[in-house]
């Protein structure tokens, strides 16, 4: 099948001999150029990869150092009674951080209850609507991400804790509120990103079956985005569980094993703060031990987030 | 479609290898030759023991059902599996260049073997001109004159020049799908490859754009050796000189080359009953 007929090809030079020569010359030129520049290109490539490795090492170093140091200092303080007993008064040896562990879990739990449903629904709104309101909401969420957590603390103090406010005294609930505000933008943006990974085709496939919009959202969108939602929410929790500033203004801290969220409570980050700032070795050791527990908690949350989302991903397939 | 099996000795008008069995001997007219090529991903062998020549300045169509390794084989020719995790064994020759030899560099193979993909993929941040000369620039060609000449020549070859000559510096993504695909062909041609691999280049295009590309393919084959993966039997008969038919082997997991020969033979009097069943539309 020879291929000289080419009706549509206006402007093709007809002198095929000269054309072949031109092509041959250019082919040779490109070959030479490619061969000549290859060494340099490979070198540049190697250097770039080397720089990336260095950058990774630099960014890993503080993490590794922090985990290693906290572990080496914190493990010494750790014991079963450290986890199960309430703190002893200053000067008396022993004592544990059970009140802080329980307090942290309750405060975070309530914060999740507040932030996750609202955040998820906000995200759904952002995915569904393209209007000006959605744009404003997205912008607000981004701004809120950047608000310093201590500002959130003082805001929660003004609304819930201070004189004449809704509760009027320090409480775990006020801390949950502050942390929920802190988590909200993270949940919104992570959930939005997760829901956007559900292809538009699937929405339309659902709608085209005559299914109600709400049902499509539940069965297709939320189901499809579930791994991403779980990951996003757990990362928000991991972020909030270590926050101290918002709690200083709201929870106050307590050495008693308090389970009533309307009363002041202990929290891990507060224990670190109050013990770490004291000059006594015993208090310092408690602070390191608590820091280690907090680190393990956050690590466990991250691992759970990964495992759960990996498992959900596998099921989805 | 006749069922009669004829000897195909006289059915290779191009005077080129007319063997319609795998294991064709190397031929001086082959621009690309594959000898005992296997491609595996992890433990899964996707395609095995392919012996195939792409005859110089002819179009060879690779046909067969989905998942039988056509695209995999095509991508083995310019070492695209280096980055996709596929492992290639056997020998691939492009001209006298041993593609998988230890001291052969993938970049140099690819500057001799161009590729056009299923979906048009012009670089979205580049203008039409920048797209066409991207391969030249990345291979170190700096001369403005050479770039301009190469761009014009490549766009002529891709039958796009008259359409875009007045807006060479507008974004490539403003072109229609068919035009984008021709731009991608021009981009591949600008480095003057000896071989052009096309992986279902028309599957994302409408019939009119498809007709243009097909026209282009037959025209291009005067200077370039073309390997064309297609699902469209009619396309294969329209544009190709030779056809290689692939099918999953008996294990239902590994693709293999069933029959190779000139297109007329493969479609009118194939030797292998599996080929006959496929090209006559009984299966697939």
Interface residues (C-beta under 8 A of the other chain):
Chain A: X1 X2 X3 X4 X5 X6 X7 X8 X9 X10 X11 X12 X13 X16 X20 X22 X23 X26 X27 X29 X30 X31 X33 X34 X35 X36 X37 X38 X40 X41 X42
Chain B: X58 X59 X105 X107 X108 X111 X112 X136 X139 X140 X141 X146 X149 X150 X153 X156 X157 X159 X161 X162 X191 X192 X194 X212 X215 X218 X219 X220 X221 X222 X223 X239 X240 X241 X263
